[in-house]
């Protein structure tokens, strides 16, 4: 992989596929399961942001800010997904 490529096509295709699976889960099974899945994605994003070297990341904000926002978002989504009854 070259240094100019920030996201490999394989990773982009996997993320797109996972998003489509979450939409399918929301339509077929339950919205709560999809919301908890989105929470897992937010946690994974926070982990990826902590592990990505600064020379490979699109840096606009500090890493601490990005990770904090993603973790708070993930916790709120997990709480809402596990406690809110969706019909």
C-alpha positions as CSV (number, residue, x, y, z in Angstrom):
1,X,0.0,0.0,0.0
2,X,1.4,3.4,-0.9
3,X,1.8,6.2,1.5
4,X,-0.7,8.4,-0.3
5,X,-3.5,5.8,0.1
6,X,-5.2,6.5,3.5
7,X,-7.9,3.9,3.2
8,X,-7.5,0.7,1.3
9,X,-10.3,-0.4,-1.0
10,X,-10.7,-3.6,1.0
11,X,-11.3,-1.7,4.3
12,X,-13.7,0.7,2.6
13,X,-15.7,-2.2,1.1
14,X,-15.8,-4.0,4.5
15,X,-17.1,-0.9,6.3
16,X,-19.7,-0.3,3.6
17,X,-20.8,-4.0,3.8
18,X,-21.1,-3.8,7.6
19,X,-23.2,-0.7,7.4
20,X,-25.5,-2.4,4.9
21,X,-25.7,-5.4,7.3
22,X,-26.7,-3.0,10.1
23,X,-29.5,-1.5,7.9
24,X,-30.7,-5.0,7.1
25,X,-30.7,-6.0,10.8
26,X,-32.7,-2.9,11.6
27,X,-35.3,-3.7,8.9
28,X,-35.5,-7.4,9.4
29,X,-34.8,-8.1,13.1
30,X,-34.9,-5.0,15.4
31,X,-33.8,-1.4,15.5
32,X,-32.3,-2.1,19.0
33,X,-29.8,-4.6,17.6
34,X,-28.8,-2.1,14.9
35,X,-28.3,0.7,17.4
36,X,-26.1,-1.5,19.6
37,X,-24.2,-2.4,16.4
38,X,-23.7,1.3,15.7
39,X,-22.3,1.6,19.2
40,X,-19.8,-1.1,18.5
41,X,-18.8,0.8,15.3
42,X,-18.3,4.0,17.4
43,X,-16.1,2.1,19.9
44,X,-14.1,0.6,17.0
45,X,-13.7,4.1,15.5
46,X,-12.3,5.4,18.8
47,X,-9.9,2.4,19.0
48,X,-8.8,3.0,15.4
49,X,-8.2,6.7,16.1
50,X,-6.0,5.9,19.1
51,X,-4.0,3.4,17.0
52,X,-3.6,5.4,13.8
53,X,-0.2,7.1,13.5
54,X,-0.5,10.9,13.1
55,X,1.2,10.8,9.7
56,X,-1.6,8.5,8.4
57,X,-4.6,10.3,9.9
58,X,-6.5,13.3,8.6
59,X,-5.8,15.5,11.5
60,X,-8.2,18.4,12.2
61,X,-8.7,18.1,15.9
62,X,-6.6,16.6,18.7
63,X,-6.7,12.9,19.1
64,X,-8.1,13.2,22.6
65,X,-11.1,15.2,21.4
66,X,-11.9,12.6,18.7
67,X,-11.6,9.7,21.0
68,X,-13.6,11.3,23.7
69,X,-16.5,12.2,21.4
70,X,-16.6,8.7,19.8
71,X,-16.6,7.0,23.2
72,X,-19.3,9.2,24.6
73,X,-21.3,8.7,21.4
74,X,-20.8,4.9,21.7
75,X,-21.9,4.8,25.4
76,X,-25.0,6.9,24.7
77,X,-25.9,4.7,21.7
78,X,-25.4,1.5,23.8
79,X,-27.5,2.9,26.6
80,X,-30.3,3.9,24.3
81,X,-30.2,0.7,22.4
82,X,-30.3,-1.4,25.5
83,X,-32.9,0.5,27.5
84,X,-35.3,2.1,25.0
85,X,-38.2,-0.1,23.8
86,X,-38.5,0.4,20.1
87,X,-41.5,-1.1,18.3
